[in-house]
Amino acid sequence: MEAIKTIKRKFTMIIVGLLFLFLINLFYLAGLYNTIAEETAKSVLQCIEESDNEEILYRFNVISSLSDESTQNISIEKSGKNLELDIFGRLIKELRLKIHQSIDSLIPINLPVLDSLIVSNFKHKGISAQVYCSEIIDLHTGNVMASSRTVTAQMKTHFHLYEYDTENRYAYKIYTASMTGAVLKRMSGILATTFLTIVLLAYAFVYFIKTVVRQKTLEEMKRDFTNNMTHELNTPISVAYSAVDTLLNFKQGESREKSRQYLNICIEQLSHLRDLVEHILSMSMDRSKNLAINKVHIELKPLFTQIIGRQKLKTEKHIDTDILLLPENLTVYADEIHFGHIINNLIDNAIKYSLAHVKIEIKAYLDDKYCILSIKDNGIGINRENQKHIFDRFYRVPHGNLHNVKGYGLGLFYVKTMIERHDGEITVKSAPNKGTEFIIKIPVK
């Protein structure tokens, strides 16, 4: 009980620690997001300012071309700027307002060109946000003085203001898509590594929990198995000892009937003791990967007859058997000891989990390179949800109405393990109150 409490405390501490680290990580990610969002907003304003400078240059060149009565191709891409643009850019920073006002009085601002320039500058700075349109706003009145295109309700979700004329309070209002995507794209590296770290931690924690629970379950199984097996081993030894002691010391052996009675008790208890030892042996042998399988040809009919005869001596139930072999002298190529244990376990289960009148049908025949063996009973059957677990170690199907059936959940586990060691397979067909059929498919040499 104390161990369970300790494990729970450790689990709680680990979960609390992971949640604390997760919250701290979220806090720093939120701070990083805000910082990058502020930097992106500054970059957007710089792009608008640069685009405004380039748009002024564009109109200046238009005016020059008109005065020279010549036409030129003027690129609005950043890659087409020459030394004149660099010198003029520095002059614009100092005389921006006066130049803006002077040129605005000669030729109006070309907002479509401004939009194109902003898009170009966004690409240059790595800002992945769509530019919808731009407007000129009078900040005194809030009126729209000009627009590059008709503004819809969908465009008005996000905008940036840049005041280019501080005397007249004129500003650009640039409508763009939300900057959240652009900010998250710049954070993609840290977000990806953080997500992978969280996934790996979650996987490691779940794996740790499963491992601890599995170890705890195995430890409980081991403890229960040891306690039960100790009790079960002690019972036949004590009974047999008492019977022999009675024969020797209380002159019960003088009566032939009494002698037979006490000797039968000894035989029953020693048989039970042998079965327990076989269970332990089968479990220990399963742990050995180098277990030797000595295959020989085994004739099935004598084997079935011998096992059924031995089982009839152990039980008070009435047993009817129907054996059908095709051909009659059918043989299998298997380890004689282990294959005998396999058949004995299946027939023993058929008797244990049947009522007073037991009917067992055994069929075997050849199918290409395999021998197909079927053992069917008229017992209480197995629910569908329990069938997938019956070959697990220590698993026992719960039967609320049967309290006299003892076992350790090793028989069918041993059967499946040994059949697989013979390169075969076993399946089960069953339904409650309709009996159970085990079908073995084992290779023929």
DATA-V206220 format. One record per pair of residues at least 12 apart in sequence whose ideal C-beta (glycine too) atoms are under 8 Angstrom apart, sorted by the first residue. I is the first residue (numbers start at 0). GAP is how many residues later the second one is. Records with the same first field share a line. If there is no record, write none. Layout:
# DATA-V206220
I=GAP ; GAP
This chain:
# DATA-V206220
3=212
6=205 ; 209
10=198
13=191
17=183 ; 187
21=176
24=169
28=158 ; 161 ; 162 ; 165
31=155 ; 158
32=150 ; 151 ; 154
35=147 ; 150 ; 151
36=142 ; 146
39=87 ; 139 ; 142 ; 143 ; 146
40=119 ; 138
42=82 ; 84
43=78 ; 83 ; 85 ; 116 ; 130 ; 132 ; 135
44=115 ; 117
45=75 ; 79
46=71 ; 74 ; 75 ; 78 ; 80
47=70 ; 112 ; 114 ; 124 ; 126
48=113
49=67 ; 71
50=63 ; 66 ; 67 ; 69 ; 70
51=48 ; 62 ; 110 ; 112 ; 120
52=36 ; 39 ; 40 ; 43
53=22 ; 31 ; 63
54=54 ; 55 ; 58 ; 59 ; 62
55=36 ; 43 ; 44 ; 47
56=28 ; 31 ; 35
57=16 ; 18 ; 52 ; 55 ; 59
58=44 ; 47 ; 48 ; 50 ; 51
59=28 ; 43
60=13
61=12 ; 45
62=40 ; 43 ; 44
75=37 ; 40 ; 41 ; 44
76=43
77=42 ; 43 ; 46
95=68
96=68 ; 69 ; 70
99=64 ; 65
100=64 ; 66 ; 67
103=61
107=38
108=27 ; 37
110=22 ; 23 ; 24 ; 25 ; 35 ; 36 ; 37
111=36 ; 37
113=20 ; 34 ; 58
114=16 ; 18 ; 19 ; 33
117=13 ; 16 ; 56
118=12
125=60
126=52 ; 55
127=53 ; 54 ; 57
128=47 ; 48 ; 49 ; 50 ; 52 ; 53
129=46 ; 47
130=43 ; 44 ; 45
131=17 ; 19 ; 23 ; 43 ; 44 ; 45
132=14 ; 15 ; 16 ; 17 ; 18 ; 22 ; 42
133=13 ; 14 ; 38 ; 39 ; 40 ; 41
134=12 ; 13 ; 16 ; 37 ; 38 ; 40
135=34 ; 35 ; 36 ; 37
136=24 ; 33 ; 34 ; 35 ; 36
137=30 ; 31 ; 32
138=24 ; 30 ; 31 ; 32
139=29
143=29
144=25
150=24
154=20
155=19
156=20 ; 21
157=17 ; 18 ; 19 ; 20 ; 21
158=14 ; 15 ; 16 ; 17
159=13 ; 14 ; 16
160=12 ; 13
161=12
220=173
224=169 ; 183
227=180
228=47 ; 51 ; 179
231=44 ; 174
232=40 ; 43
234=34 ; 37
235=33 ; 34 ; 36 ; 37 ; 40
236=32 ; 36
238=26 ; 30
239=25 ; 26 ; 29 ; 30 ; 33
242=19 ; 20 ; 22 ; 23 ; 26
243=18 ; 22
245=16
246=12 ; 15 ; 16
267=46
270=43
277=63
278=129 ; 131 ; 132 ; 135
281=59 ; 128 ; 132
282=110 ; 127 ; 131
285=127 ; 128 ; 131
290=130
292=42 ; 45 ; 128 ; 129
293=41 ; 42
294=38 ; 39 ; 40 ; 127 ; 150
295=37 ; 38 ; 39 ; 40
296=34 ; 35 ; 36 ; 148
297=33 ; 34 ; 35 ; 36 ; 38 ; 41
298=30 ; 31 ; 32
299=25 ; 30 ; 31 ; 32 ; 64 ; 73
300=22 ; 24 ; 27 ; 28 ; 29
302=36 ; 37 ; 40
303=17 ; 19 ; 39 ; 58
304=18
306=33 ; 36 ; 37 ; 40
307=13 ; 39 ; 52
309=34
310=33 ; 36 ; 37 ; 40
314=36
316=34 ; 37 ; 38 ; 39 ; 40 ; 41
317=38 ; 39 ; 40
318=32 ; 39 ; 40 ; 41
319=37 ; 38 ; 39 ; 40
320=38 ; 39 ; 40 ; 41
321=37 ; 38 ; 39 ; 40
322=39 ; 40
323=37 ; 38 ; 39 ; 40
324=38 ; 39 ; 40
325=38 ; 39 ; 40
326=39
329=34 ; 35 ; 36 ; 41
331=39 ; 41 ; 110 ; 112
332=110 ; 111 ; 112
333=88 ; 108
334=83 ; 87
337=80 ; 83 ; 84
338=79 ; 83
340=73 ; 77
341=72 ; 73 ; 76 ; 77 ; 98
342=32
344=66 ; 67 ; 69 ; 70
345=29 ; 69 ; 92
346=13 ; 28
347=63
348=62 ; 63 ; 87
349=25 ; 27 ; 29 ; 86
350=26
351=53 ; 55
352=24 ; 26 ; 27 ; 46 ; 49 ; 52 ; 83
353=23 ; 24 ; 25 ; 26
354=24 ; 25
356=21
357=19 ; 20 ; 21
358=18 ; 19
359=15 ; 16 ; 17
360=13 ; 14 ; 15 ; 16
361=12 ; 13 ; 14
362=13
365=78
366=74
368=74 ; 75
369=54 ; 71 ; 72 ; 73 ; 74
370=70 ; 71 ; 72 ; 73
371=67 ; 68 ; 69
372=66 ; 67 ; 68 ; 69
373=63 ; 64 ; 65 ; 66
374=62 ; 63 ; 65
375=59 ; 60 ; 61 ; 62
376=58 ; 59 ; 60
377=57
378=56 ; 57
379=19 ; 21 ; 22 ; 52 ; 53
380=49 ; 50 ; 51 ; 52 ; 53 ; 54 ; 55
381=15 ; 46 ; 48 ; 49 ; 50 ; 54
382=14 ; 49
383=47
385=12
386=41 ; 43
389=22 ; 38
390=21 ; 22 ; 24 ; 25 ; 35
391=17 ; 21
392=16 ; 17 ; 20
393=14 ; 15 ; 16 ; 19
394=14 ; 18
395=12 ; 13
418=21 ; 23
421=20 ; 21
422=19 ; 20
423=16 ; 17 ; 18 ; 19
424=15 ; 16
425=12 ; 13 ; 14 ; 15
426=12 ; 14
